[in-house]
Amino acid sequence: MDVSLDLHWCTPYSSFRSSADKIGEDLWSGADLDEGLPAAEPHFLILVEHFLKHLRVEAHLRGVGDLVRTLHGVSRPDVLVELAERRGSVRGLRMMLAFLRDMLGVLVPQELLSSARVSAEPAFGRSSPMSPRRLVAVPGPERMGRVQGLMLQWSLTASPVSAIREAWDVIVPPRRWLDGRYAEVSSRWGARRRRHLREVGAWLLGRGVSPLSPNQEFEG
């Protein structure tokens, strides 16, 4: 049996890893350290971000079960929404709350829906990538193209402004990140940036691994 282990050493799911230092680690904020349990609000939000972040590759259906289970512990909607605003994932939060309510019939507290400003109108159709029929479909022989996948991810989670900001973070990452990622390249700043642009281009065309995801280097 093949096993894939995804090591998440930080959880800035609403941004790319080149800009991960812009966001603090929130999972253990307010946690019960004696029990080893995160607080319900950051736990729920990070599950939302994780599910949507991976949707362009595969649907983590187990994450939906985790969301339903964790939802019952969310007692501070204002804390949840404030955290989502700081992490740039309010739109994704609204999307998942509407999905749980409209597509799965989960009883989402009205106070939470109001705090997150979730529309009372159904947000999904049968052709939506969030429809249960599509989420459980057997994958085809080829995955979604990378550009197509990014457009899907942004349509679900990002505003036009934040999508442009994320694209800029990928193309023009901070100098410190470039120095760490391409330490073997000449220390001249321009050389490392050119190397990064080549690798981003190869990834978009499906001819290389993502320079933002070091664990992809182990894939065939």
BELGISUL-V768482 format. One line per field, one symbol per residue. ss: DSSP state (a for helix, b for strand, c for the rest). psi: psi as a letter, one per 40 degrees, with the letter a starting at -180 (. if undefined). Layout:
ss->???
psi->???
This chain:
ss->ccccccccccccccccaaaaaacccccccccbccccbccaaaaaaaaaaaaaaaccccccaaaaaaaaaaacccccaaaaaaaaaaaccaaaaaaaaaaaaaaccccccaaaaaaccccccccccccccccaaaaccccccccccaaaaaaaaaaaaccaaaaaaaaaaaacccaaaaaaacccccccaaaaaaaaaaaaaaaacccccccccaaaaacc
psi->hhhhhhhgeifgeeiidefdeehihedeheigddefhiiddddddddddddddededihgddddddddddddehegddddddddddeffddddddddddddddefhghhddddddefhieiheiideieeiddddeihiaeiihiddddddddddddiiddddddddddddgiidddddddfdeihehddddddddddddddddefeiiheegdeeeei.
